[in-house]
């Protein structure tokens, strides 16, 4: 029987092994954001009918920086609702770095990304088609749109400063800080799972996680909707430990728009529209998880 100290030590060792991989991934993402952030913003703004495709592809880049960007642009109606949903649905927040940090689990990355891109395209184009969502060709930034401009040009993943004066410093500092934060989440989740198995036993833990229930994708989708990277870390770790299926992981990670959802709640003054976006995100995520679960038995 393991002891509390053994559980803590094992969780710490598992987490420490991941840190070098996490640091490399976050440093790479920071460089992409620094080097190509503005061009990505312009491509998303000018995408027009190709918006959901562009949104789905950029949303695949780890972290939630592009979901923050998409939310800010949607609040000024530079993007259609379908493009916003495509970004949210393809965003995995911390899932990809956490998986890449465990070399024996890397084989799950490609199926996850492919599934999320397909779901993003169907959900994004479907939403635009059904809701007849369009971006007016004359839409542009007016002189008084200072709040939007500040958010677009100075906010990155986790809402850290990426303005010209702070970018180079953040390229060094932010990957380290972000790695530390995610490592803390990973440690907490890993220890929580181990402690739950120790105290409850795997059978009882499976009951709590609704392992054989049709409701499991519903539960994970609601967890994914929490605008914090801890949600995607928890879903990913529980999936990698084998306590939820691939369909449930898809459901939770599709709903995981990260801090982009928080920006939408703060900046979109049309509460009815915000509720519609979140309702569609939740519905598409649950449906996708259910389809994967019962079509492929995974």
Phi, psi and omega per residue, in radians:
X1 nan 2.272 3.115
X2 -1.241 2.700 3.063
X3 -1.832 2.960 3.125
X4 -1.035 -0.735 3.128
X5 -1.106 -0.654 3.116
X6 -1.155 -0.721 3.119
X7 -1.097 -0.771 3.130
X8 -1.117 -0.757 -3.125
X9 -1.131 -0.783 -3.138
X10 -1.108 -0.725 3.125
X11 -1.126 -0.700 3.129
X12 -1.146 -0.733 -3.137
X13 -1.119 -0.800 3.120
X14 -1.027 -0.706 -3.126
X15 -1.219 -0.776 -3.119
X16 -1.080 -0.604 3.116
X17 -1.118 -0.474 -3.081
X18 -1.455 -0.395 -2.961
X19 -1.018 -0.801 3.134
X20 -1.036 -0.704 3.139
X21 -1.160 -0.757 3.125
X22 -1.059 -0.745 -3.106
X23 -1.098 -0.736 3.127
X24 -1.123 -0.794 -3.128
X25 -1.092 -0.800 -3.103
X26 -1.207 -0.592 3.069
X27 -1.131 -0.698 3.118
X28 -1.139 -0.779 3.139
X29 -1.119 -0.691 3.118
X30 -1.073 -0.716 3.123
X31 -1.131 -0.740 3.111
X32 -1.058 -0.777 3.135
X33 -1.089 -0.715 -3.130
X34 -1.224 -0.754 -3.015
X35 -1.411 -0.665 -2.997
X36 -2.099 0.069 -3.057
X37 -0.963 -0.814 -3.091
X38 -1.205 -0.685 3.131
X39 -1.184 -0.603 3.071
X40 -1.120 -0.740 3.117
X41 -1.015 -0.799 -3.119
X42 -1.147 -0.704 3.131
X43 -1.112 -0.719 3.116
X44 -1.148 -0.689 -3.114
X45 -1.191 -0.625 -3.052
X46 -1.699 0.156 -3.017
X47 -1.203 -0.517 -3.121
X48 0.942 -2.124 -3.052
X49 -1.189 -0.343 3.123
X50 -1.535 0.132 -3.061
X51 -0.891 -0.933 3.141
X52 -1.045 -0.614 3.099
X53 -1.151 -0.836 3.124
X54 -1.089 -0.765 3.136
X55 -1.086 -0.719 -3.128
X56 -1.132 -0.697 -3.109
X57 -1.246 -0.768 -3.140
X58 -1.249 -0.531 3.126
X59 -1.131 -0.394 3.141
X60 -1.207 -0.358 3.139
X61 -1.129 2.229 -3.064
X62 -0.960 2.753 -3.056
X63 1.422 3.002 -3.044
X64 -1.852 0.256 -3.103
X65 -1.013 -0.697 -3.095
X66 -1.361 -0.403 3.026
X67 -1.269 -0.576 3.036
X68 -1.117 -0.813 3.119
X69 -1.051 -0.825 -3.118
X70 -1.091 -0.693 3.130
X71 -1.102 -0.766 3.133
X72 -1.086 -0.719 -3.126
X73 -1.235 -0.650 3.123
X74 -1.148 -0.672 -3.136
X75 -1.081 -0.425 3.049
X76 -1.716 0.120 3.094
X77 1.082 0.626 2.992
X78 -1.481 -0.264 3.141
X79 -2.182 2.686 3.015
X80 -1.392 2.878 3.101
X81 -1.109 -0.572 3.123
X82 -1.154 -0.681 3.099
X83 -1.153 -0.744 3.104
X84 -1.054 -0.803 3.133
X85 -1.104 -0.672 3.130
X86 -1.077 -0.714 3.101
X87 -1.125 -0.844 3.137
X88 -1.027 -0.831 -3.053
X89 -1.154 -0.568 -3.129
X90 -1.534 -0.286 3.125
X91 -1.201 2.251 3.112
X92 -1.890 0.009 -3.127
X93 0.948 -1.996 -3.072
X94 -1.646 0.042 -3.021
X95 -1.076 -0.842 -3.061
X96 -1.123 -0.852 3.084
X97 -1.020 -0.691 -3.137
X98 -1.128 -0.695 3.120
X99 -1.216 -0.774 -3.131
X100 -1.091 -0.454 3.138
X101 -1.335 -0.060 3.078
X102 -2.133 1.569 -3.011
X103 -0.881 -0.575 -3.118
X104 -1.293 -0.127 -3.128
X105 -1.929 0.036 -3.024
X106 -1.051 -0.461 -3.112
X107 -1.074 -0.296 -3.138
X108 -1.478 -0.185 -3.059
X109 -1.156 -0.858 -3.081
X110 -1.089 -0.876 3.087
X111 -0.999 -0.658 -3.140
X112 -1.131 -0.844 -3.120
X113 -1.142 -0.751 -3.141
X114 -1.081 -0.812 3.136
X115 -1.055 -0.767 -3.099
X116 -1.194 -0.630 3.093
X117 -1.150 -0.771 3.115
X118 -1.066 -0.804 3.129
X119 -1.091 -0.695 3.139
X120 -1.109 -0.748 -3.139
X121 -1.140 -0.814 3.137
X122 -1.122 -0.826 -3.129
X123 -1.145 -0.746 -3.103
X124 -1.174 -0.910 -3.135
X125 -1.191 -0.610 3.106
X126 -1.101 -0.752 3.129
X127 -1.121 -0.763 3.132
X128 -1.123 -0.669 -3.123
X129 -1.205 -0.829 -3.094
X130 -1.215 -0.662 -3.080
X131 -1.657 -0.025 -3.118
X132 0.899 0.765 -3.107
X133 -1.388 2.252 3.141
X134 -2.420 2.733 3.000
X135 -1.814 2.209 3.134
X136 -1.115 2.348 -3.085
X137 -1.093 -0.395 -3.120
X138 -1.611 0.035 -3.120
X139 -1.107 2.252 3.105
X140 -2.673 3.038 -3.118
X141 -1.457 2.159 3.101
X142 -1.506 2.885 -3.088
X143 -1.085 -0.462 -3.085
X144 -1.632 0.146 -3.128
X145 -1.542 0.855 -3.042
X146 -1.142 -0.688 -3.094
X147 -1.097 -0.748 3.141
X148 -1.136 -0.801 -3.132
X149 -1.056 -0.735 3.115
X150 -1.062 -0.732 -3.115
X151 -1.191 -0.710 -3.106
X152 -1.181 -0.689 -2.995
X153 -1.673 -0.283 -3.034
X154 -2.088 0.001 -3.070
X155 -2.006 2.246 3.075
X156 -2.055 -2.795 3.080
X157 -0.987 2.447 -3.115
X158 1.116 0.269 3.111
X159 1.054 0.516 3.070
X160 -1.417 2.794 -3.049
X161 -1.301 2.190 3.053
X162 -2.171 0.423 3.059
X163 -1.129 2.849 -3.032
X164 -0.936 -0.649 -3.092
X165 -1.261 -0.390 -3.031
X166 -1.992 -0.042 -3.000
X167 -1.130 -0.873 -3.048
X168 -1.091 -0.709 3.118
X169 -1.139 -0.718 -3.120
X170 -1.196 -0.462 3.111
X171 -1.081 -0.440 3.107
X172 -1.659 -0.814 -3.014
X173 -1.285 -0.795 -2.996
X174 -1.100 -0.769 3.092
X175 -0.993 -0.657 3.139
X176 -1.180 -0.829 -3.137
X177 -1.106 -0.762 -3.112
X178 -1.149 -0.708 3.091
X179 -1.043 -0.755 3.140
X180 -1.094 -0.763 -3.134
X181 -1.105 -0.843 -3.108
X182 -1.166 -0.668 3.093
X183 -1.057 -0.672 3.096
X184 -1.116 -0.737 3.100
X185 -1.112 -0.774 -3.139
X186 -1.058 -0.783 3.119
X187 -1.038 -0.807 -3.110
X188 -1.090 -0.784 -3.120
X189 -1.186 -0.771 3.137
X190 -1.058 -0.797 3.108
X191 -1.134 -0.695 3.128
X192 -1.064 -0.754 3.112
X193 -1.130 -0.817 -3.137
X194 -1.084 -0.717 3.137
X195 -1.158 -0.701 3.125
X196 -1.094 -0.751 3.104
X197 -1.129 -0.719 -3.135
X198 -1.101 -0.764 -3.067
X199 -1.449 -0.689 -3.003
X200 -1.746 -0.510 -2.988
X201 1.552 2.647 -3.071
X202 -1.092 -0.612 -3.120
X203 -1.106 -0.829 -3.130
X204 -1.200 -0.623 3.104
X205 -1.136 -0.641 3.101
X206 -1.105 -0.645 3.108
X207 -1.134 -0.776 -3.135
X208 -1.092 -0.692 -3.128
X209 -1.465 0.089 3.112
X210 0.948 0.794 -2.981
X211 -1.044 -0.587 -3.130
X212 -1.884 0.283 -3.078
X213 -1.756 2.565 3.064
X214 -1.184 -0.260 -3.106
X215 -1.450 -0.136 -3.080
X216 -1.022 -0.787 3.089
X217 -1.087 -0.503 3.109
X218 -1.180 -0.807 -3.134
X219 -1.084 -0.804 -3.109
X220 -1.162 -0.568 3.107
X221 -1.126 -0.745 3.113
X222 -1.154 -0.635 3.073
X223 -1.128 -0.762 -3.134
X224 -1.089 -0.481 -3.114
X225 -1.225 -0.264 3.110
X226 -1.121 2.142 -3.054
X227 -1.374 1.155 3.135
X228 -2.708 2.454 -3.078
X229 -1.169 -0.256 3.079
X230 -1.068 -0.548 -3.119
X231 -1.134 -0.832 -3.129
X232 -1.201 -0.597 3.075
X233 -1.096 -0.793 -3.128
X234 -1.086 -0.826 -3.139
X235 -1.055 -0.777 -3.113
X236 -1.129 -0.795 -3.121
X237 -1.137 -0.738 3.116
X238 -1.114 -0.657 3.089
X239 -1.149 -0.820 -3.123
X240 -1.127 -0.483 3.079
X241 -1.393 -0.121 3.078
X242 1.509 0.282 -3.078
X243 -1.639 -0.225 2.973
X244 -2.330 2.732 -3.113
X245 -1.476 3.036 -3.128
X246 -1.094 -0.693 3.123
X247 -1.069 -0.724 3.118
X248 -1.198 -0.641 3.079
X249 -1.131 -0.725 3.089
X250 -1.044 -0.796 3.141
X251 -1.024 -0.834 -3.112
X252 -1.197 -0.725 -3.077
X253 -1.351 -0.458 3.037
X254 -1.197 -0.621 3.133
X255 -1.377 -0.156 -3.024
X256 -1.519 1.444 3.115
X257 -1.483 0.019 3.103
X258 1.077 -2.525 -3.096
X259 -1.217 -0.213 3.048
X260 -1.032 -0.653 3.113
X261 -1.157 -0.678 3.115
X262 -1.115 -0.717 3.095
X263 -1.107 -0.722 3.100
X264 -1.043 -0.783 3.139
X265 -1.112 -0.619 -3.087
X266 -1.413 -0.692 -2.946
X267 -1.730 -0.420 -3.123
X268 -1.501 1.912 -3.048
X269 -1.417 -0.091 3.084
X270 -1.637 1.678 -3.064
X271 -1.099 -0.632 3.127
X272 -1.112 -0.711 3.122
X273 -1.179 -0.703 3.099
X274 -1.064 -0.764 3.114
X275 -1.093 -0.647 3.118
X276 -1.136 -0.770 3.126
X277 -1.056 -0.851 -3.096
X278 -1.187 -0.632 3.099
X279 -1.113 -0.763 3.105
X280 -1.135 -0.741 3.125
X281 -1.040 -0.813 -3.134
X282 -1.135 -0.801 -3.117
X283 -1.094 -0.799 3.134
X284 -1.118 -0.721 -3.123
X285 -1.110 -0.797 3.132
X286 -1.120 -0.795 -3.140
X287 -1.064 -0.754 3.140
X288 -1.103 -0.761 3.121
X289 -1.088 -0.736 3.120
X290 -1.099 -0.770 -3.112
X291 -1.111 -0.805 3.121
X292 -1.078 -0.774 -3.090
X293 -1.080 -0.781 -3.010
X294 -1.683 -0.234 3.061
X295 -1.498 -0.752 -3.054
X296 -1.843 -0.098 3.131
X297 1.092 0.549 -3.050
X298 -2.086 nan nan
